[in-house]
Amino acid sequence: MSRFSMTTKRAALVAAAAVAVVAVGCGGDDDATADFCERYRAFEQEADESTFDESDAEGADLDEVKATFQEQMDALEELADIAPEAIAGDIEAQRSELESVNRAVQSAKAPEDVVDAFAELGETADADEVKQRGGRIDDWIKDNCDADGAR
């Protein structure tokens, strides 16, 4: 069984976050776009800081890992409530994939089970489709958010 690398996991998580953020749609309001951009950037930074892979499993606090992942999933839900329509389908698709991982993470009995959950996603997810969705999300962010996360 191949392991889902930290970089791949982070990319999938960030893409899923972006997908979830856009799922509901918020229209074209500049204030709503700026709010989305700011929250997306905060989410992205948190995802970068809380990556988890096989090397992190030994000695990890399973409750902390579960809580962190749940917080990230909750943030995706909040982002979905304010997301622009342009990337809603992509975000929803990736969020859906990560929801199954979250169920596995929350039922994990050991940190290694979390690694296995991401490995399973890596084996079942269409890597090309995940990459394409992530690219569309990244393009939208580049086109609609400046470097500070604001419009």
DOSEMI-343467 format. One record per residue: x, y, z of N, C-alpha, C in turn; residue in three letters. Coordinates in steps of 0.05 Angstrom, whole numbers, plus 5000, padded with zeros to 4 digits. Layout:
BEGIN
XYZXYZXYZala...
This chain:
BEGIN
501749765000500050005000501850255000met501550424981503150664980502050865000ser503851025010503151235030502451495016arg500451625027499651885016501552095028phe503352205012505452385021504252635033ser505952765050505053015063504453225042met506053245021505553445000502953374986thr502553124979500053054965497653094983thr497953015008495753055027495053345030lys497153515032496653795036495353915011arg496353834988495153924963492253844961ala491653594968488953504967487253654987ala488353695011486853835032486354125024leu488354255014487954535006485954554983val486254374964484354374942481554314951ala481354124970478754064981477554304996ala479354435010478454675024477354875005ala478854914984477955114964475355014952ala475154764947472654654935470354704954val470754644979468554674999467854965002ala469855135001469455415004467555524983val467655424960466155524938463555384934val463055174948460854994943458155134942ala457555314960454955434962454655664942val456855824939456756044921455856304935gly457156524927456556774941455957004922cys455956944896455357164877457857324872gly457457564861459757724852460457954870gly459357974893459858194911462758214919asp463958454916466858494922467458444951asp465658524969466158474998466058175004asp464258034991464057744995466557604984ala467457694961469857574949472257634967thr472557874977474757944995474657775020ala472257735031471957565055472757285049asp471857185027472656915019475656885016phe476857075002479757074998481257075024cys480457245042481757255068481456995084glu479156885084478656635098480156395085arg480156405058481556185044484456195050tyr485656435050488556455056489156365085arg487456435103487756335131487556035132ala485655925118485355635118487855505106phe488755615083491055505070493555505088glu493855725103496155745121495955535143gln493555495154493055295175493655015164glu492754965140493254705127496254655124ala497654865116500554835113501954775139asp500954885161502154855187501454595201glu499354465191498354225205498353975188ser500353955170500453715154501153475171thr500453245162500952995177501552775157phe503752635161504352415144505552185160asp506551985147507551745160509751815181glu511452005174513652075192512552205218ser510152315217508952445240507452245258asp506952005249505151825263506351725289ala508951665289510151555314510051765336glu508851705358508751885380506652105378gly505052115357503052325354500852285374ala499652515382497352515400494952475382asp493752245382491552175364489152375368leu488552435393486352625398486852895385asp489352985387490153245374489953225344glu490853005332490652965303487652975295val485952835309483152825303481953105305lys482553245327481453515331482353705309ala484853695302485953865281484553815254thr484253565247482953495222480053585222phe478753545245475953625246475653925244gln477554075256477454365254477854455225glu479554315210479954375182477354315166gln476054095172473554035158471454235165met471354315190469354525198469954785184asp472454855181473155095166472255075137ala472454835125471454805098468454855096leu467054765116464154815117463555115118glu465055255135464655545137465355685111glu467455595098468255705072466055655051leu464955415052462855345033460455535034ala459955635058457755825062458156095048asp460656165042461156425030462556405003ile462756164992464356114968463056224943ala464756324924463756404898462956164881pro461156214863460055994846462055884826glu463956044818465755954796467255694801ala467855634826469355394832467855204850ile465255254853463655094871463654794866ala463454714841463454434834466054294841gly468254424835470854314842471254284872asp470454484886470754484915468954264927ile466554244918464654044929465753764923glu466853714900467853444893470153374912ala471953554917474253494934473453484963gln471653654971470653644999469353375004arg467853274985466553014988468652794992ser470752804976472852604980474152625008glu474552865018475752885044473852825067leu471252845062469352765083469652475090glu470152305070470552015075473151975091ser475252135085477752115100477152205129val475652415132475052515159473652305176asn471752155163470451945178472451735188arg474351665170476451475178478251585199ala478951845197480751965217479351965244val476752045244475352055270474951785283gln474951575267474651305279477351165282ser479551305277482251185279482751095308ala484050875311484850765337487850825343lys489350905322492150965325492951165303ala495051325308495951515288496451385261pro497451145260497951005235495450975219glu493150955232490550925218489951175202asp490851405212490451665198492151655172val494651565174496351545151495051355131val493951135140492650945123490151065109asp488751235123486351365111487151545087ala489451685091490351855068491551685046phe492751465054493851275033491551165016ala489351095030487050995015485951204996glu485851455005484951664988486751684964leu489351674969491351684947491051464927gly490051234936489651004918487051014904glu484951134916482351134904481651394888thr482951614896482351864882483751864855ala482451994836483552034809485552264811asp488152194812490252404816490052624795ala489552544770489452754749487052944753asp484852834761482452994766482953174791glu484153074812484753234835486653464827val488653394811490553604802489153814785lys487353734767485953924750484054094767gln482653974786480954134803482554334819arg484754244830486554424846487554654828gly488254594803489154794785486955004779gly484554914775482355104770481855284795arg482055164818481655314843483955514846ile486455424842488755604844488555834824asp487655774799487255984779485256184788asp483056094800480956284809482156454831trp483556334850484756484872486656694861ile488356624842490256804830488857034816lys486656974802485157174787483457354805asp482757264828480757414844481757504872asn484057404880485157484906487957574902cys488757794916491557874914493257724934asp495757784936497657624953496857644982ala495457844990494657875018491957735025asp490857605005488357465010485857655007gly486257884998484058074994483758144965ala481358214957480858284929482158544922arg
